[in-house]
């Protein structure tokens, strides 16, 4: 039996899976009222940065404070889908982890645009922030710059900051990702941003795992994503179209 611990990032009370592999965690617990889950504000943490880093504060907490053979992250409304079309169970993960050390969500495909163009057309994202990420990668990890461009020019990506991976890989990934994102955070001027726009680092963070693994080439398995609440695709599509029109002026 593998030692698996998968964080379920949440910011409000919500029904949680009962299986012991899942660890509900209150992302951004610092300064907030308790919601009955373990907080990400103990030990070495960046919980106060949650308004900008979102669920990545839970990832940081796990990096610094959680000891398990395999570590993962899902969200209170989004899980990996198991064979029974419910949140994946231990046996679903163990079957895949018997053949590889990394599990990612099935790629989300954008047929009419690249990841770069899709990203900069999102309602709360700015192209200048993506350029800051590119510059910091060039400065801190120039060997990953080619991987950055490859990922940005694709029409598909592993989204949602969801993963399960072997502990050693998780620590290598976090050791690479967080110094980059923390420097990006220092450089982004959010003085006139709305609360949603201040999440720029979290949005950029969704691409870091693909960039990292494009360079590393670690074999992985994919699992479909289970959405507990339906996405309003009509509303989302209208928002993206309006964004494109405004930015095209």
C-alpha positions as CSV (number, residue, x, y, z in Angstrom):
1,X,0.0,0.0,0.0
2,X,1.4,3.3,-1.1
3,X,1.7,6.3,1.3
4,X,-0.5,8.8,-0.5
5,X,-1.8,12.1,0.8
6,X,-3.8,14.4,-1.5
7,X,-4.7,17.9,-0.3
8,X,-8.2,19.1,-1.0
9,X,-7.9,22.9,-1.2
10,X,-10.9,24.8,0.1
11,X,-11.8,28.3,1.4
12,X,-15.2,27.5,2.8
13,X,-17.1,24.6,4.4
14,X,-17.9,21.9,1.8
15,X,-18.5,18.1,1.9
16,X,-15.3,16.2,1.7
17,X,-14.3,12.6,0.6
18,X,-14.1,10.3,3.5
19,X,-11.2,8.2,2.3
20,X,-8.0,8.6,4.3
21,X,-5.8,9.6,1.4
22,X,-7.6,12.9,1.2
23,X,-6.5,15.8,3.5
24,X,-8.9,18.8,3.4
25,X,-6.9,22.0,3.9
26,X,-8.1,25.6,4.4
27,X,-6.1,27.5,1.9
28,X,-5.5,31.1,3.1
29,X,-6.3,30.2,6.7
30,X,-4.2,33.0,8.2
31,X,-6.4,35.8,9.6
32,X,-9.6,33.9,8.7
33,X,-12.3,32.2,10.7
34,X,-11.8,28.4,11.0
35,X,-13.9,26.2,8.6
36,X,-13.2,22.9,10.3
37,X,-10.2,21.9,8.1
38,X,-6.5,21.9,8.8
39,X,-5.0,25.3,8.0
40,X,-2.1,26.2,5.7
41,X,-0.9,28.7,8.3
42,X,1.2,26.3,10.5
43,X,4.9,25.7,10.3
44,X,6.7,27.2,7.4
45,X,4.0,28.8,5.3
46,X,2.9,31.6,3.0
47,X,-0.8,31.6,4.0
48,X,-1.0,35.4,4.1
49,X,-0.1,35.4,0.4
50,X,-3.3,33.5,-0.5
51,X,-5.1,36.5,-2.1
52,X,-2.4,36.3,-4.8
53,X,-1.3,32.7,-4.8
54,X,-4.7,31.0,-4.1
55,X,-4.3,27.2,-3.7
56,X,-0.6,27.4,-4.2
57,X,-0.3,28.4,-0.5
58,X,-1.6,24.9,0.3
59,X,1.0,23.4,-2.1
60,X,3.7,25.5,-0.3
61,X,2.5,24.2,3.1
62,X,2.7,20.6,1.9
63,X,6.2,21.2,0.6
64,X,7.4,22.4,3.9
65,X,5.3,20.5,6.4
66,X,3.8,17.3,4.9
67,X,5.6,14.0,4.9
68,X,4.1,11.3,2.6
69,X,5.5,9.1,-0.1
70,X,3.2,10.6,-2.8
71,X,1.7,14.1,-2.5
72,X,-1.1,15.6,-4.6
73,X,-3.6,18.5,-4.9
74,X,-7.2,18.7,-5.9
75,X,-9.9,21.2,-5.2
76,X,-13.1,21.0,-3.2
77,X,-15.1,21.2,-6.4
78,X,-12.7,19.4,-8.7
79,X,-11.3,15.9,-8.3
80,X,-9.6,13.3,-10.3
81,X,-12.3,10.9,-11.6
82,X,-12.0,7.3,-10.7
83,X,-13.4,4.2,-12.5
84,X,-16.7,4.5,-10.7
85,X,-17.1,8.1,-12.0
86,X,-16.7,9.5,-8.5
87,X,-13.7,11.1,-6.8
88,X,-10.8,8.7,-7.4
89,X,-10.1,6.2,-4.7
90,X,-6.9,4.8,-3.4
91,X,-7.0,1.9,-5.8
92,X,-7.4,4.2,-8.8
93,X,-4.2,6.1,-7.9
94,X,-2.2,3.0,-6.9
95,X,-3.0,1.3,-10.2
96,X,-1.4,4.3,-12.1
97,X,1.4,4.9,-9.7
98,X,2.5,1.4,-10.2
99,X,3.6,2.4,-13.7
100,X,4.7,6.1,-13.2
101,X,5.5,8.6,-10.6
102,X,3.3,11.5,-11.8
103,X,-0.4,11.8,-12.4
104,X,-1.9,14.9,-14.2
105,X,-5.4,15.9,-15.2
106,X,-6.4,15.2,-18.8
107,X,-5.3,18.0,-21.0
108,X,-7.7,20.8,-21.7
109,X,-7.7,21.6,-25.4
110,X,-8.0,25.1,-27.0
111,X,-8.6,24.4,-30.6
112,X,-8.7,28.0,-32.0
113,X,-5.8,29.6,-30.1
114,X,-2.6,28.9,-28.3
115,X,-2.1,28.7,-24.5
116,X,-0.5,32.1,-24.6
117,X,-3.3,33.8,-26.5
118,X,-6.0,32.1,-24.4
119,X,-4.3,33.1,-21.2
120,X,-4.0,36.8,-22.1
121,X,-7.7,36.9,-23.1
122,X,-8.9,35.6,-19.7
123,X,-11.0,38.1,-17.8
124,X,-8.5,38.9,-15.1
125,X,-5.1,38.3,-16.7
126,X,-2.7,40.7,-18.3
127,X,-0.1,40.0,-21.0
128,X,2.5,42.1,-19.1
129,X,2.4,39.7,-16.2
130,X,3.1,36.7,-18.5
131,X,6.1,38.7,-19.9
132,X,7.3,39.1,-16.3
133,X,7.1,35.3,-15.8
134,X,9.1,34.8,-19.0
135,X,11.8,37.3,-17.9
136,X,12.1,35.7,-14.4
137,X,12.5,32.2,-15.9
138,X,15.2,33.6,-18.3
139,X,17.0,35.1,-15.3
140,X,16.6,32.2,-12.8
141,X,16.3,29.1,-14.9
142,X,17.4,29.9,-18.5
143,X,17.5,26.2,-19.3
144,X,13.7,26.2,-19.0
145,X,13.1,29.1,-21.4
146,X,12.6,26.8,-24.4
147,X,10.1,24.7,-22.4
148,X,8.2,27.9,-21.5
149,X,7.9,28.8,-25.2
150,X,6.9,25.3,-26.2
151,X,4.1,25.2,-23.6
152,X,2.9,28.7,-24.4
153,X,2.6,27.8,-28.2
154,X,0.6,24.7,-27.6
155,X,-3.1,24.4,-27.9
156,X,-3.5,22.2,-24.9
157,X,-2.4,22.1,-21.3
158,X,-2.8,20.3,-17.9
159,X,-4.8,22.9,-16.0
160,X,-6.2,23.5,-12.5
161,X,-3.0,23.0,-10.5
162,X,-4.0,19.3,-10.0
163,X,-1.4,16.5,-9.6
164,X,-0.2,13.5,-7.7
165,X,3.5,12.8,-7.7
166,X,6.2,11.0,-5.8
167,X,7.6,13.0,-2.8
168,X,11.1,13.5,-4.4
169,X,9.6,14.9,-7.6
170,X,7.2,17.1,-5.6
171,X,10.1,18.7,-3.6
172,X,12.2,19.2,-6.8
173,X,9.2,20.9,-8.5
174,X,8.4,23.2,-5.6
175,X,12.1,24.1,-5.1
176,X,12.1,25.3,-8.8
177,X,8.6,26.8,-9.0
178,X,8.3,28.9,-5.8
179,X,11.4,31.0,-6.1
180,X,10.3,32.0,-9.6
181,X,6.7,32.8,-8.7
182,X,7.7,34.7,-5.6
183,X,10.0,36.9,-7.7
184,X,7.2,37.4,-10.2
185,X,4.9,38.4,-7.3
186,X,7.5,41.0,-6.2
187,X,7.6,42.5,-9.7
188,X,3.9,42.6,-10.6
189,X,2.4,46.0,-9.8
190,X,-1.1,45.2,-8.5
191,X,-1.9,48.7,-7.0
192,X,-4.8,49.2,-9.4
193,X,-5.8,45.6,-9.8
194,X,-9.2,44.2,-8.7
195,X,-9.1,41.3,-6.2
196,X,-9.5,38.8,-9.0
197,X,-6.7,40.5,-11.0
198,X,-4.4,40.2,-7.9
199,X,-4.5,36.4,-8.4
200,X,-2.1,36.8,-11.4
201,X,0.5,34.6,-9.8
202,X,-2.0,31.8,-9.2
203,X,-3.1,32.0,-12.9
204,X,0.5,31.9,-14.1
205,X,1.2,29.1,-11.7
206,X,-1.2,26.8,-13.6
207,X,1.4,26.5,-16.4
208,X,4.4,25.9,-14.2
209,X,4.0,22.1,-14.0
210,X,3.8,21.7,-17.7
211,X,6.9,23.9,-18.2
212,X,8.8,22.0,-15.6
213,X,7.9,18.6,-17.0
214,X,8.4,19.7,-20.6
215,X,12.1,20.1,-19.6
216,X,12.3,17.1,-17.3
217,X,10.4,14.6,-19.5
218,X,9.0,12.6,-16.6
219,X,6.6,9.9,-17.7
220,X,3.1,10.6,-16.5
221,X,-0.5,9.2,-16.6
222,X,-3.6,11.3,-17.1
223,X,-6.9,11.1,-15.3
224,X,-10.1,12.8,-16.2
225,X,-11.4,15.6,-14.0
226,X,-14.6,15.3,-12.0
227,X,-16.5,18.6,-11.6
228,X,-18.8,18.6,-8.7
229,X,-20.5,21.8,-9.9
230,X,-21.2,22.5,-13.5
231,X,-19.2,25.1,-15.4
232,X,-21.3,27.9,-16.9
233,X,-19.7,27.5,-20.4
234,X,-22.1,30.0,-22.0
235,X,-21.2,32.7,-19.5
236,X,-17.5,31.8,-19.6
237,X,-17.5,31.9,-23.4
238,X,-19.2,35.3,-23.5
239,X,-16.8,36.8,-21.0
240,X,-13.8,35.6,-23.1
241,X,-15.3,36.9,-26.3
242,X,-15.9,40.3,-24.7
243,X,-12.3,40.3,-23.4
244,X,-11.0,39.6,-26.9
245,X,-13.1,42.5,-28.4
246,X,-12.0,45.0,-25.8
247,X,-8.3,44.1,-26.2
248,X,-8.6,44.1,-30.0
249,X,-9.4,47.8,-29.9
